[in-house]
């Protein structure tokens, strides 16, 4: 029998397994995050959590130009209603 520490367990149902809440909280796993799985030569499994960037503008740092912009005027100039 293994003497490795077990933090939590879950069952496999079909092709899916649940991540125990305690582990999700500890690793800050949320909807949309991805898990990268690797099987090592000794048979151990390594899982890397890849956190999803939030929102459409997650990488947007803002406008740094010198030109002032007026969204209303520009909108009207483009002929949009």
CORMONOR-V863386 format. One record per residue. RES is the residue in one letter. D_CENTER is the distance of its C-alpha to the mean C-alpha in whole Angstrom. Layout:
res=RES d_center=D_CENTER
res=RES d_center=D_CENTER
//
This chain:
res=X d_center=35
res=X d_center=32
res=X d_center=32
res=X d_center=29
res=X d_center=27
res=X d_center=25
res=X d_center=23
res=X d_center=22
res=X d_center=23
res=X d_center=22
res=X d_center=24
res=X d_center=23
res=X d_center=24
res=X d_center=24
res=X d_center=21
res=X d_center=19
res=X d_center=18
res=X d_center=17
res=X d_center=15
res=X d_center=17
res=X d_center=17
res=X d_center=18
res=X d_center=15
res=X d_center=12
res=X d_center=14
res=X d_center=15
res=X d_center=11
res=X d_center=10
res=X d_center=7
res=X d_center=7
res=X d_center=7
res=X d_center=5
res=X d_center=3
res=X d_center=6
res=X d_center=9
res=X d_center=11
res=X d_center=15
res=X d_center=18
res=X d_center=22
res=X d_center=24
res=X d_center=28
res=X d_center=29
res=X d_center=27
res=X d_center=24
res=X d_center=20
res=X d_center=18
res=X d_center=14
res=X d_center=11
res=X d_center=8
res=X d_center=5
res=X d_center=3
res=X d_center=2
res=X d_center=6
res=X d_center=8
res=X d_center=11
res=X d_center=13
res=X d_center=15
res=X d_center=12
res=X d_center=14
res=X d_center=17
res=X d_center=19
res=X d_center=22
res=X d_center=26
res=X d_center=28
res=X d_center=31
res=X d_center=34
res=X d_center=35
res=X d_center=35
res=X d_center=34
res=X d_center=35
res=X d_center=32
res=X d_center=35
res=X d_center=38
res=X d_center=36
res=X d_center=35
res=X d_center=38
res=X d_center=39
res=X d_center=37
res=X d_center=39
res=X d_center=36
res=X d_center=37
//
